[in-house]
Amino acid sequence: MDRREFIKIVLTTSLISPIIINQKSGHPHSELFLLSDEPHKDLPFLLAELERLNFSVGRKIGFTGPHPQQKELAFSLKDRGMNLVPARKAEVVINFVFLASPARPSFTLIQDGRIRDLRSSRLFSFWKQMQARPETRSLSIVSLNPSFPYLQKGKNLAIRIDGKVVERLPLAQSVHRTIDTGFGRVVFKVEHGQAWVENSTCRNHICQASSPIKFAGERIICAPNHFLMEIEGRSGLDAVIG
Amino acid sequence: MLLKKKAPLLFLIFLTLFNSIFYFACRPAARWHDLSLLFFDTICDLKIYGTEEEFTFAVNTVRDIFTQTENLFSPAARDYSSEEVRQLFRLARKIYLDSEGAFDLTVGILTEIWGFRSKSYRVPQKEEIKGALKFVGLEKIVEKDNQLVVPEGVIIDWGGLAKGWALDQAFQALQKEGISRGFINAGGDLICFGKNPDNQAWKIGIKHPRESGFLGVLEISDLAVATSGDYQRYFEIKGIRYHHIFDPRTGFPARGKQSVTVIGPEAAICDALATALFVLNDASKLLSLYPDYGAIIVDDQGSLSFAGKTFPFTPLK
């Protein structure tokens, strides 16, 4: 893809921020931007060519959202020995963006936040073939060796009552404890690096319904008991909602 | 001689320098402040950049507005004449009409018969739900002589709107005072303004509706976010999850979604749209009426989709 055209497309979508985040993360990372109505036909060839150019392409593929050709992609990549797994465990993550305006079919590789020139005559002739196709609005973003900078497993669990830390517990040790907060009782458990509320004397039991927490920045709140437990560590997040 | 001629000028320079140093040395220092407050049955986090004085002002303002909101819009409140109540009712009516009834303040009766108010959860008989639906429908409430006329049996549930409204009021008050960087996070609703401590957009993690960790990360400034999900207030009977977001047309908990997050300029509108989109099947139709708002939707299969305006979002699952 022409650089100017590529930058124009990236700036008109929300794609710029993941590129910047990955550039800053220091994690070796490449992304293939594929403008095509037939990614299931183009991607197996492109990935094979990238491997020929010594790019490491894993065998586990995942999708971070719905893709119109998800089934076809999974099927055609299976022929290359690639298997579908949950996105967080994947080595090749595919994302789909529907563009607001159509663009000429093409592909661009971004490596560590920069456009990478691919010197291969086979890729060049493929690129020319793609350019002859009608315009498309389908953009598949294929992350190779993706990183998840916001999912850092924490080491400690902080217990707060009325905002003050009353205890810090290592997540590596199993703990089953009852805490009297002065407003009620909360029973919580730490096991296998994650923590959750098992029981509480509160009315709503939202704390009990919360999923176990293990990543830095995650927390479980029991407001009636003025209780909060939080995984400590650098998460890169300013706030969490939901 | 030369020095003598230039003496008044040198004195002036000295005076200006002294004044500047004195001004900067004595000016109260601005820094980041954090505080947690207990409101709306959750812990609300406040993060503000400013002087001690500005922070004290912010805390007092947020406390006053949140207390007033809890009093005016609690389930027990029966004062339908205040300007705030009428103003919020008008906004609710607009979204009720725009969403073709998907967002409806009168679902209060459903919250009651399903036991969400008393915490004695139950699945009511179909006849009971049919009977309750006679008291559902915002057109039953009218504004007359500067007050709302609420018919007997109709129960207003401000839950999907009041928290967002409180955030908007607090944000406006802080802005007036010149507080331009920070956020207020009230659990499912958040409003953020200015840049974060790293001088970038605020990075807001959205909780995953089913698993540990985050669904993804939003990077926004001067915007509000609200999430409606089926994962906080619910009960299960024979493996079926019954949650607190009701479809006002059927009287049953809305099906087909795990969570809806709406991003846009006003927290109250985000709050109401998140509830409406949780109920509706076609998100883009409603969002076409709100071009400054966008939604991140997780369906009942766990698939992620987007509707309306797009915002910088990095999915993590």
Interface residues (C-beta under 8 A of the other chain):
Chain A: T13 S14 I16 S17 P18 I21 T64 G65 P66 P86 A87 R88 N95 F148 Y150 L151 G163 Q194 R203 N204 I206 A209 S210 S211 P212 I213 K214 F215 G217 E218 I221 A223 P224 H226 L228 S235 G236 L237 D238 A239 V240 I241 G242
Chain B: L35 S36 L38 D41 T42 I43 D45 K47 K119 F183 N185 G187 G188 D189 L190 C192 N196 P197 W202 K203 I204 G205 I206 K207 H208 P209 R210 E211 S212 G213 F214 L215 V217 E219 V225 A226 T227 G229 Y231 Q232 R233 Y234 S259 T261 S303 L304 S305 F306 T310 F311 P312 F313 T314 P315 L316 K317
